[in-house]
Amino acid sequence: MWRLFKTIVLRDLLLALRRRTEILMTLFFFIVVISLFPLGIGTDRQVLVQIAPGVVWVAALLASMLVLERLFAADYLDGTLEQMLLTSQPLSIVVMAKVCAHWLLTGLPLVLISPLVALQYRLEDEQIVSMIWSLFLGTPALSMIGAIGAALTLGLRGGGMLLSLLVLPLYIPVLVYGAGAIAAGAVTNAPQQAYYMLLSAFTFLSMALAPWATSAVLRFSLE
Amino acid sequence: MIDDAVLQAKGLTCVRGDRRLFSGLSVCIESGGLLYLHGANGAGKTTLLRTLCGLFRPDEGQVSWNGKPVRASSEEFFSRLLYIGHQPAIKPELTPLENLRISCALDGLYPEAGLLWDILERAGLRGFEDLSAGNLSQGQKRRVNLARLFVNDALLWVLDEPFNALDADAVEILQTVIANHIAGRGIVILATHQEIPLPVDAVQCLRLGE
């Protein structure tokens, strides 16, 4: 079971490595969106510090939406997904592996690049640390929830639009707690731990439920 | 070495859109049997195959494997099933070797690299093993797919148009593999619109759309 998981994760990473545009697209989108705000608003430090948490998290949400549609699409078109449904191992393992690979390719790069883009907002060190933590704890939930949406809109024409409408409202809790955690980083003795715990709780909940829900939806979508 | 098994379908009815593809279709195949599925384009061959695999829920009727409905006992059934569909299920970015290794992993098999090279050679892909599959021809991609037939331990093979895009050589290899599988008490269900003779005793023919 673990072996199949590993094989699928490695496969998806290898595929992405040979077709590099997708990872880079998410990353550049994230960087560009975040950079546009200081350019448009000006360099007033107080304003920038105030909007930074929201901007970073909204950019992360949109960036993770960008390639979500393709999570299952390629496998669906060439028939690999059909083979995955017919494996004697639980389908949720395959789904979990695909979502993990997706996070490693689209979530983790955002976490790693965030300190660099945060420089434009002149954030304090503590706030940068809390930004990294909140993105690290929250972005897996985005991939997990997104997978359900990607499975639901599989094979639909104009599925991308529908996907955003389905998934973005579900991202709201992550956005609220994620941005809250960064904002709390600016205040000394603020209850940051609570935000981290809520984010982790949300991520674990989505890890427990999303693979199972996604598998059920995939079986339905492929009929 | 393989236990006897039976795949049975009773009263299958499938409707796609407002077209009735087939209704009240019953079929029963036992170990050592071959089911030959004929029919014009759009007659419902692929739908029937997917229904038999449990991928598609029929509007009426039931498919059972050794007396148990396939959709209920899916893990047990899937471990005995090998389905090669219409689409190649080959990633153009990966080499035939990597493609084969992944399909094997999905079947729950992790053969050594040496064995995989061997199998690809038997499938007539010598010299193409580590070339990106995007550069292969249709027929060669098909061969990568069919290489799976050499390496699995499934009892029931469901093959959708396996002879498509294959040259005479490959057709001959495939005929032998299928005949061997049936001789070893396996079951093969085959959809095709070509007349390919297979040296098997227990052949059932089913013509759809008439």
Boltz contact constraints between the chains, C-beta under 6 A:
constraints:
  - contact:
      token1: [A, 4]
      token2: [B, 105]
      max_distance: 6.0
  - contact:
      token1: [A, 7]
      token2: [B, 105]
      max_distance: 6.0
  - contact:
      token1: [A, 11]
      token2: [B, 102]
      max_distance: 6.0
  - contact:
      token1: [A, 15]
      token2: [B, 93]
      max_distance: 6.0
  - contact:
      token1: [A, 18]
      token2: [B, 93]
      max_distance: 6.0
  - contact:
      token1: [A, 19]
      token2: [B, 93]
      max_distance: 6.0
  - contact:
      token1: [A, 78]
      token2: [B, 87]
      max_distance: 6.0
  - contact:
      token1: [A, 78]
      token2: [B, 89]
      max_distance: 6.0
  - contact:
      token1: [A, 79]
      token2: [B, 85]
      max_distance: 6.0
  - contact:
      token1: [A, 79]
      token2: [B, 87]
      max_distance: 6.0
  - contact:
      token1: [A, 79]
      token2: [B, 89]
      max_distance: 6.0
  - contact:
      token1: [A, 80]
      token2: [B, 89]
      max_distance: 6.0
  - contact:
      token1: [A, 82]
      token2: [B, 85]
      max_distance: 6.0
  - contact:
      token1: [A, 83]
      token2: [B, 89]
      max_distance: 6.0
  - contact:
      token1: [A, 83]
      token2: [B, 106]
      max_distance: 6.0
  - contact:
      token1: [A, 86]
      token2: [B, 78]
      max_distance: 6.0
  - contact:
      token1: [A, 86]
      token2: [B, 83]
      max_distance: 6.0
  - contact:
      token1: [A, 87]
      token2: [B, 106]
      max_distance: 6.0
  - contact:
      token1: [A, 88]
      token2: [B, 75]
      max_distance: 6.0
  - contact:
      token1: [A, 88]
      token2: [B, 78]
      max_distance: 6.0
  - contact:
      token1: [A, 88]
      token2: [B, 79]
      max_distance: 6.0
  - contact:
      token1: [A, 88]
      token2: [B, 108]
      max_distance: 6.0
  - contact:
      token1: [A, 223]
      token2: [B, 56]
      max_distance: 6.0
  - contact:
      token1: [A, 223]
      token2: [B, 57]
      max_distance: 6.0
